[in-house]
Amino acid sequence: MMAIESAAVPLPSELIMPLAGWKLIADKHRGFEWILLAGFFGAVGNTVGSWVTYYIGMYGGRPAVERWGKYILVSKHDLDTADRFFGRWGNWAIFASRLLPVVRTFISVPAGISRMPIVQFTAYTFLGALIWSTGLTYGGYKLGQHYQDIRNWMRPFDYPIAGLIVLLVVWYVYRHVKRAWFDPEREKAGVPDRPQG
């Protein structure tokens, strides 16, 4: 189930892992080591599902963006910027995103498009997913039949994160439209704006 969730299918881990913590551990009177084991298997599932979306981004997303990106305001310059970002900050971006609702499900696609090294992607995905999965399992273990409260508590965080994503998309579109409007030849070529001053 965690692999399915990480493959961008809407199956929230905030329900999967707490349910495991309750029904497979607390309800069967198993010890704390089972929480760690469940977290480990949740992280393995997360990593496998993330490989799916990573390779979709690498083999499907990048060629599509290179060919049709101009129709969705993605230039060669944008791809180069994303490549530089993942080259410099990719490890921490992957790790941190695994600890955030919403973002954690989709970060694999841009990592694949930017062709982040698969070994680093796998290691940081697994580490972040291990913390996430173990924490959710422990929450379900403590809450028992009220395990769904975890999802209810975390739902308010979904809206600010989704709102931030929308604002970033609006800013991105505005920047590209403005650049194309004032300097269409540079936009077509994917050349960054001239430095001011």
matplotlib code that plots the C-alpha trace (Angstrom):
import matplotlib.pyplot as plt

x = [0.0, 2.9, 4.3, 1.0, 0.9, 4.4, 3.5, 1.2, -2.0, -4.2, -3.9, -2.8, 0.0, -1.5, -4.1, -2.0, 0.8, -1.3, -3.7, -0.8, 0.4, -3.0, -4.2, -0.8, 1.1, -1.0, -4.0, -1.8, 0.2, 3.5, 6.5, 8.1, 10.5, 7.5, 7.0, 10.5, 9.9, 6.7, 8.4, 11.1, 8.7, 6.7, 9.9, 10.7, 7.3, 7.7, 11.0, 9.7, 6.8, 9.1, 11.2, 8.1, 7.5, 11.2, 11.6, 8.4, 9.9, 13.2, 12.1, 8.7, 8.7, 12.0, 11.6, 8.1, 9.2, 12.1, 9.7, 6.5, 7.7, 7.2, 3.5, 3.4, 5.9, 8.9, 12.0, 15.4, 16.6, 14.1, 15.3, 18.9, 17.9, 16.1, 19.2, 21.4, 19.1, 18.9, 22.7, 23.3, 20.3, 18.6, 19.6, 18.1, 15.1, 14.2, 14.8, 12.8, 9.9, 9.4, 8.4, 5.7, 2.2, 1.3, 4.8, 6.2, 4.0, 5.1, 8.8, 10.0, 8.8, 11.0, 13.9, 13.5, 13.2, 16.4, 18.1, 19.2, 21.6, 19.4, 21.6, 21.3, 17.6, 17.1, 19.1, 17.5, 14.0, 14.4, 15.8, 12.9, 10.3, 11.7, 11.2, 7.7, 6.5, 7.9, 6.3, 2.9, 3.1, 3.9, 1.0, -1.4, 0.1, -0.6, -4.1, -5.4, -8.9, -8.7, -5.8, -7.7, -7.3, -3.7, -5.1, -7.6, -4.7, -2.5, -5.2, -4.9, -1.3, -2.4, -4.1, -1.1, 1.2, -1.3, -1.7, 2.1, 2.3, -0.5, 1.3, 4.6, 2.8, 1.1, 4.5, 6.2, 3.5, 3.6, 7.4, 7.3, 4.5, 6.1, 9.4, 7.8, 5.8, 8.8, 11.5, 9.9, 13.2, 15.0, 12.1, 12.0, 15.7, 15.4, 17.9, 17.7, 16.9, 19.7, 21.2, 20.2, 22.7]
y = [0.0, 2.4, 1.6, 2.5, 5.8, 6.7, 6.0, 9.1, 7.1, 8.9, 6.4, 8.4, 7.0, 8.9, 6.1, 3.1, 3.2, 4.2, 1.3, -1.0, 0.4, -0.4, -3.6, -5.4, -4.3, -2.8, -5.0, -8.1, -6.9, -6.9, -4.9, -1.7, -3.5, -4.2, -0.5, -0.2, -3.2, -1.8, 1.6, -0.2, -2.1, 1.1, 2.9, 0.0, 0.3, 4.1, 3.6, 1.1, 3.3, 6.3, 4.4, 4.1, 7.8, 8.6, 6.5, 7.9, 11.3, 10.2, 8.3, 9.9, 13.3, 14.7, 13.8, 15.2, 18.4, 18.8, 18.4, 20.1, 22.1, 25.4, 24.8, 24.6, 27.4, 25.1, 26.2, 24.6, 27.2, 25.9, 22.3, 23.5, 25.3, 22.2, 20.1, 22.5, 22.6, 18.8, 18.6, 20.9, 20.5, 17.3, 15.1, 17.4, 18.3, 14.6, 13.9, 16.9, 16.4, 12.8, 14.4, 16.7, 15.8, 16.3, 17.1, 13.7, 12.0, 14.0, 14.9, 11.8, 13.1, 16.3, 14.3, 11.8, 14.6, 16.2, 12.8, 12.9, 10.0, 7.0, 5.8, 9.2, 9.4, 6.0, 6.6, 9.9, 8.7, 5.7, 7.7, 10.3, 7.6, 5.6, 8.5, 9.2, 5.6, 4.9, 8.0, 7.2, 3.6, 4.8, 7.2, 4.4, 2.2, 4.8, 5.9, 2.4, 2.5, 6.3, 6.0, 8.1, 11.1, 11.3, 12.1, 14.6, 16.3, 16.5, 17.6, 21.3, 21.2, 20.0, 23.4, 25.7, 23.4, 23.1, 26.9, 27.5, 25.2, 27.2, 30.4, 29.1, 27.9, 31.4, 33.1, 30.8, 31.4, 35.2, 35.2, 33.3, 35.3, 38.6, 37.4, 36.2, 39.4, 41.8, 39.6, 36.8, 35.9, 35.3, 33.2, 31.1, 30.4, 29.7, 32.4, 33.9, 37.5, 40.0, 40.9, 44.4, 47.1]
z = [0.0, 0.7, -2.7, -4.3, -2.3, -3.4, -7.1, -6.9, -6.3, -3.7, -0.9, 2.2, 4.2, 7.2, 7.2, 6.1, 8.7, 11.7, 10.9, 10.8, 14.2, 15.7, 14.1, 13.5, 16.6, 19.5, 19.0, 18.9, 22.0, 20.2, 21.4, 20.3, 17.9, 15.7, 15.3, 13.9, 11.6, 10.3, 9.7, 7.8, 5.6, 5.0, 3.9, 1.6, 0.0, -0.3, -2.0, -4.5, -5.4, -5.7, -8.2, -10.4, -10.6, -10.7, -13.9, -15.3, -14.9, -16.4, -19.4, -20.1, -18.5, -19.6, -23.3, -23.2, -21.5, -24.0, -26.9, -25.8, -22.8, -24.6, -24.7, -20.9, -20.3, -19.6, -21.4, -21.8, -19.3, -16.7, -17.2, -16.7, -13.6, -12.2, -13.0, -11.1, -8.2, -7.9, -8.5, -5.5, -3.2, -4.4, -1.5, 1.1, -1.1, -1.4, 2.3, 3.5, 1.1, 2.4, 5.7, 4.2, 3.2, -0.5, -1.6, -0.6, -3.2, -6.2, -5.6, -7.4, -10.8, -10.9, -9.5, -12.4, -15.0, -13.6, -13.7, -10.1, -9.4, -8.5, -5.6, -3.9, -4.7, -3.2, 0.0, 0.8, -0.1, 2.2, 5.1, 4.9, 4.4, 7.4, 9.7, 8.3, 8.3, 11.8, 13.2, 11.7, 12.9, 16.4, 16.3, 15.4, 18.1, 20.7, 19.4, 18.7, 17.3, 17.0, 14.5, 12.0, 14.2, 12.8, 9.4, 10.8, 12.7, 9.6, 7.2, 8.1, 6.9, 3.5, 2.7, 3.3, 1.4, -1.5, -1.4, -1.5, -4.5, -6.2, -5.5, -6.9, -10.1, -10.5, -9.9, -12.4, -15.1, -14.5, -14.8, -18.1, -19.6, -18.6, -20.1, -23.3, -23.6, -23.2, -24.8, -26.9, -28.7, -25.4, -24.1, -27.2, -26.9, -23.1, -22.3, -18.7, -18.2, -18.5, -15.1, -14.0, -13.2]

ax = plt.figure().add_subplot(projection="3d")
ax.plot(x, y, z, "-o")
ax.set_aspect("equal")
plt.show()
